[in-house]
Amino acid sequence: MFLDLNPDLTSEQRSLKEQTHKFAEEVMRPAADKLDKLSDPAEVIADDSVLWDVLRQGRELGYHVRALPEELGGVALGPVEQCIVAEEMGWGSAGLAVCMGASSMPFVFAAMLGPPGLIEKHVIPFRDDVKAEFIGCWAITEPEHGGGDQVYIGSKREDIPFIRHGTRARLDGDEWVINGQKSAWVSNGTIATHALLHASIDGTEDERDAGMFFVPLNVDGVTRGKPLDKIGQRDLNQGEVYFDNVRVPADYMLVKPDMYEMVTDIIIATANGGMATTFTGVARSALEEALEYCKVRVAGAKVISKHQLVQKKLFDMFTRVESARALGRAVNVYNTQAMPPEPHYAIAAKVQNTETAFDVASDAVQLLGGCGLSREYPVERIFRDARAAMIEDGDNDTLRLAGARLLLERYT
């Protein structure tokens, strides 16, 4: 592992880094390599798949409760610790890191915002779940509304485009009735037992109203699509979720319309910040693979690390990785302590660091030459995984536009 330039890391933080790296190296990376080679994405989630071993071992180490409140048995990780964990897990596998993060999301929001009955029925069992029987998903993306649209939905400002979720919720007595579809890009979509669901509200005075709901997915009216077959992050299950007159109690609305825009900004800041640190780890993994290869590969009568062009490329890759870590940590530390957060900084970190991961992985493939194209070497998978990151959690081009709008507002 590379030197951490933060001289103030405590012994506990260094221990956390070592523990998480060991989990990433010994559990996540071997599983990712096996799952990536499966031809059918349904095999990834089969009962005998190594995916479940990863989730169970992660829960035995307490990674699933790292964002739960302490009073509910959560682990009190600060922003630096969260960055350390995210980077090391990204080093192990981008897809499994996203899977594990999404699996906790509904329960974390329910713990913070839900009524006592919901917490007792769903959050406490999740906290104690070491068998990976409770799997969450973030049901936000839709066929006609990707991540880029989410910065507009629910806003009450007149200069913001009028966009609504295709998924709608209507209050019927003491229950919400939910109809609609979430797209094939919902992480954990076909295996999730619970969802943090974003939906627009029907029947209110303002058509722009939207809310967030805690939705158990074992109720009548929920169906799933097939697991998505994709080029990268093949170890991350993704798929459609359909809602046909699904009913949940009225108090399962976690975020009401008057708070929706602010909470969405917090989620965007958190999610994009998490992507920034996760894909710092992905970039670092590609760099490390390239360094090791260049020290043993012989060409031109000497190991290629002796060639100046190779040295320049390696050092440029190293510089990019360190820059990504610095921005990702700075943004996450600030936004964790600021209220409201500054989403445009998180967007900047997500865009830069996912593109850094892709560029560094591409350079690693080039340095490995023909071996970089072989599935026998990790860089080929890392390259494909990094490419997916420039689309997930909001495609980078659309995020740039959203970030520019926020930047102009901030400095007008």
Secondary structure, 3 states (H helix, E strand, C coil): CCCCCCCCCCHHHHHHHHHHHHHHHHHHHHHHHHHHCCCCHHHHCCCCCHHHHHHHHHHHCCHHHCCCCHHHCCCCCCHHHHHHHHHHHHHHCHHHHHHHHHHHHHHHHHHHHCCHHHHHHHHHHHHCCCCCCCCEEEECCECCECHHHHHCCCCCCCCCCCCCCCCEEEEECCEEEEEEEECCCCECCCCCCEEEEEEEEECCCCCCCEEEEEEECCCCCEEECCCCCCCCCCCCCECCEEEEEEEEEHHHEEECHHHHHHHHHHHHHHHHHHHHHHHHHHHHHHHHHHHHHHCCCEECCEEHHHCHHHHHHHHHHHHHHHHHHHHHHHHHHHHHHCCCCCHHHHHHHHHHHHHHHHHHHHHHHHHHHHHHHCCCCHHHHHHHHHHHHCCCCCCHHHHHHHHHHHHHHHCC
